[in-house]
């Protein structure tokens, strides 16, 4: 009898392939007789060098991968949760089978000169494609020159080494996944730079009616990460955040209590609306909704609308 086969569709970048290898390794423990095949896809967003908002948003990282899954040419997609649009539901017929144990959520500075943020000279060119990062950095270092900086983590490190910018802001988890944590100069704790919704979380998406795949993936789901993701995703959904929204949201378990911190920033970093609550009797989704509504009462909608209209 032949071994069962699970086909994993993923973006073709080195980081995406590393993420699939992590899933493959976990499956080798939970389903040792399973054969895993990888279906790589180079998405439009991977080829695009401009602003993601001009392309239509982060969903371009996942849309073409999801199309392969919907067509039945693969059984599961591995997505970075932060790349999955929060203002829209999952594509019809799709479901999240599970979330892996959460990786590092923090952002970091990479400087070839070995400088920390406070040591960068005025006018230093700092590469980032994230309006969330830019807004938080601008609040403390408005003298820096923020440069649009796209590409997968390997490509960004190449651009950095080539002198296109003086420093760059990247995700610690991304550098860990490609084995380049040695490049990190300074790590920003969440209290200093609040992470994006879904930071450090890998989502396993499959067709909702594919019971066999759902059964295979169930042991990989981490309940703690699931609760955190549920709170953060509802928070983003209520705010109707998109790729040009400087929104940060991070749920973490503190003394067995789920705590969600959220923020909305003006693009120049001069305005920061913040809110935080613990779950108490709330479900994770209720917690996400409550924190989002607290920000709406402070005027978050106006800030998000203004960001959306900014080129």
C-alpha positions in Angstrom: 0.0 0.0 0.0 1.4 3.4 -1.0 1.9 6.1 1.7 -0.6 8.9 2.0 0.6 12.2 0.3 0.1 15.8 1.5 0.7 18.5 -1.0 1.8 21.8 0.5 1.5 25.0 -1.7 3.7 27.9 -0.7 5.5 30.9 -2.0 8.8 30.1 -3.5 11.0 32.4 -1.5 13.8 30.9 0.7 11.9 31.9 3.9 8.6 30.4 2.6 10.5 27.2 1.8 12.0 27.2 5.3 8.6 27.5 6.8 7.4 24.5 4.8 10.4 22.5 6.1 9.3 23.3 9.6 5.8 21.9 8.8 7.4 18.9 7.2 9.5 18.2 10.3 6.5 18.4 12.6 4.5 16.1 10.3 7.3 13.6 10.4 6.7 13.3 14.1 2.9 13.2 14.1 2.4 11.3 10.8 5.6 9.4 10.1 4.1 7.5 7.2 3.0 10.6 5.4 4.8 11.7 2.2 5.0 15.5 1.7 5.2 17.2 -1.7 5.9 20.9 -2.1 4.1 23.0 -4.7 6.0 26.3 -5.1 4.3 29.5 -6.4 6.0 32.8 -7.2 3.3 35.4 -6.5 2.8 38.8 -8.1 3.7 40.4 -4.8 7.0 38.6 -4.8 7.8 40.1 -8.2 6.5 43.5 -7.4 9.1 46.1 -6.3 6.8 49.1 -5.5 4.4 49.8 -2.7 2.0 47.0 -1.8 -0.9 49.5 -1.5 -0.4 50.3 -5.2 -0.6 46.6 -6.0 -3.7 46.1 -3.9 -2.4 45.1 -0.5 -0.9 42.1 1.3 -3.5 39.7 0.0 -1.3 39.5 -3.2 1.1 37.4 -1.1 -1.6 34.8 -0.5 -4.2 35.1 -3.3 -2.3 33.1 -5.9 -1.3 30.5 -3.4 -5.0 30.2 -2.3 -6.0 29.7 -6.0 -3.8 26.6 -6.2 -5.4 25.3 -3.1 -9.0 26.0 -4.3 -8.3 24.3 -7.6 -7.4 21.1 -5.8 -3.8 21.1 -6.9 -2.6 21.2 -3.3 -4.0 20.2 0.1 -2.7 22.8 2.5 -1.1 26.3 2.2 1.4 27.7 4.7 0.9 31.4 5.3 2.5 34.0 7.5 -0.6 35.2 9.4 0.5 38.8 9.2 0.2 38.6 5.4 -3.4 37.4 5.4 -5.8 40.3 5.0 -7.8 41.0 8.2 -10.5 43.2 6.7 -11.9 40.3 4.6 -13.0 36.8 5.4 -11.2 33.7 4.2 -11.8 32.8 0.5 -15.0 30.7 0.1 -14.6 27.1 1.1 -11.4 27.7 3.0 -10.6 27.3 6.7 -7.6 27.6 9.1 -6.7 24.1 10.2 -4.3 25.3 12.8 -1.5 27.6 13.9 2.0 26.5 14.8 3.6 27.5 18.1 4.3 31.2 17.8 7.7 32.4 16.9 9.4 35.6 18.0 7.1 38.6 17.5 9.7 41.3 17.7 11.1 43.7 15.2 14.8 44.3 14.9 17.4 46.8 13.4 20.0 45.5 11.0 22.9 47.9 10.6 26.1 46.9 8.6 28.0 49.4 10.8 26.8 47.7 13.9 24.8 50.8 15.1 21.8 50.8 17.3 18.8 53.0 16.6 19.9 55.8 18.9 23.4 55.8 17.3 22.2 56.3 13.7 23.2 59.7 12.5 20.5 62.3 11.5 19.4 61.7 7.9 20.4 58.0 7.9 18.5 56.0 5.3 16.4 53.3 7.1 14.7 50.8 4.9 11.2 49.5 5.7 8.1 48.7 3.7 5.9 48.8 6.8 3.9 51.9 7.7 3.5 50.5 11.2 7.3 50.4 11.7 7.8 53.8 10.1 5.2 55.5 12.2 6.7 54.1 15.5 10.2 54.9 14.4 9.2 58.4 13.3 7.8 59.1 16.8 11.3 58.7 18.3 13.6 59.5 15.4 11.8 61.9 13.0 15.2 62.9 11.7 15.7 59.6 9.8 15.1 59.2 6.1 12.7 56.3 5.7 13.1 54.4 2.4 10.7 52.0 0.8 12.4 48.6 1.1 10.8 45.5 -0.4 11.8 42.0 -1.2 12.1 38.8 0.8 14.5 38.8 3.8 17.4 37.5 1.8 17.0 40.1 -0.9 16.7 42.9 1.7 20.0 41.8 3.3 21.6 41.8 -0.1 20.3 45.4 -0.7 21.5 46.4 2.7 25.0 45.0 2.0 25.0 46.8 -1.3 24.5 50.2 0.4 21.0 50.9 -0.8 20.2 52.0 2.8 22.2 52.5 6.0 20.0 50.2 8.1 16.8 48.3 7.8 14.0 47.1 10.1 13.1 43.4 9.8 11.3 40.7 11.7 13.4 38.6 14.2 11.4 35.5 13.3 12.1 36.0 9.6 15.8 36.2 10.1 15.7 33.2 12.4 13.9 31.1 9.8 16.5 31.8 7.2 19.4 31.3 9.6 20.5 35.0 9.6 19.9 36.1 13.2 23.6 36.9 13.2 22.7 40.1 11.2 20.6 41.6 14.0 22.1 44.7 15.6 19.2 45.6 18.0 16.0 43.9 19.0 13.0 46.0 19.9 10.8 44.7 22.7 7.0 45.0 22.2 6.9 47.8 24.7 9.2 49.8 22.3 7.8 48.7 18.9 4.4 47.1 19.1 4.2 44.1 16.6 1.8 43.7 13.8 -1.3 41.4 14.0 -0.2 37.9 13.4 3.5 38.4 14.0 5.5 35.2 14.3 2.5 33.0 13.5 2.3 30.4 10.7 -1.2 29.5 9.6 -2.1 26.2 8.0 -5.0 26.8 5.6 -6.9 24.0 3.7 -10.3 23.4 2.1 -13.1 23.3 4.7 -14.5 20.0 3.3 -11.1 18.2 3.3 -11.6 16.1 6.4 -8.6 13.9 5.8 -6.2 17.0 5.7 -7.9 18.5 8.7 -7.2 15.3 10.7 -3.6 15.3 9.6 -3.0 18.9 10.6 -5.0 18.9 13.9 -2.0 17.7 16.0 0.1 20.7 14.8 -2.3 23.3 16.1 -1.2 25.1 19.2 -4.1 26.2 21.4 -2.3 29.1 23.0 -1.4 30.6 19.6 -4.9 29.9 18.4 -6.3 32.1 21.2 -3.8 34.9 20.5 -4.5 34.8 16.8 -8.3 34.9 17.3 -8.0 38.0 19.5 -5.7 39.8 17.1 -7.6 38.9 13.9 -10.9 40.1 15.3 -9.1 43.3 16.5 -7.9 43.9 12.9 -11.2 42.9 11.4 -13.2 45.4 13.5 -10.8 48.2 12.6 -10.9 47.2 8.9 -7.2 47.5 8.7 -5.3 47.1 5.4 -1.7 47.2 4.2 -1.5 51.0 4.4 -2.9 51.2 7.9 -0.4 51.9 10.7 -2.0 49.4 13.1 -0.3 47.3 15.7 -1.9 44.5 17.8 -0.3 41.9 20.0 -2.1 39.4 22.3 0.0 37.4 24.8 -0.8 35.2 27.8 0.3 36.8 31.1 -0.3 34.7 34.2 -2.8 32.5 32.3 -4.7 35.7 31.3 -4.9 36.7 27.6 -3.9 40.4 27.3 -4.3 42.3 24.0 -2.5 45.6 23.3 -3.5 47.6 20.3 -2.5 50.9 18.7 -3.3 53.0 15.6 -0.7 55.6 14.5 -0.7 58.6 12.2 1.8 58.0 9.3 4.1 60.7 10.7 4.1 59.1 14.1 2.9 62.2 15.8 -0.4 60.7 16.9 -0.6 57.3 18.7 -3.9 55.9 20.0 -3.5 53.0 22.3 -5.7 50.6 24.2 -5.1 47.4 26.2 -7.4 44.9 28.0 -7.2 41.5 29.5 -9.7 38.8 28.6 -11.5 38.3 31.9 -14.7 36.6 30.9 -14.2 37.6 27.3 -13.7 35.1 24.5 -10.5 35.9 22.5 -12.7 37.3 19.7 -14.7 39.4 22.2 -11.4 40.8 23.5 -10.3 41.7 20.1 -13.5 43.5 19.4 -13.4 45.4 22.7 -9.9 46.7 22.2 -10.7 47.7 18.6 -13.8 49.6 19.7 -11.9 51.4 22.4 -9.6 52.7 19.7 -12.6 53.6 17.4 -13.9 55.8 20.3 -10.6 57.6 20.3 -10.8 58.4 16.6 -9.0 55.5 15.0 -11.3 55.5 12.0 -10.2 59.0 11.0 -6.5 58.1 11.3 -7.0 54.9 9.2 -9.0 56.8 6.6 -6.3 59.4 6.3 -3.6 56.8 5.9 -5.6 55.1 3.2 -5.8 58.3 1.2 -2.1 59.0 1.5 -0.1 58.0 -1.7 
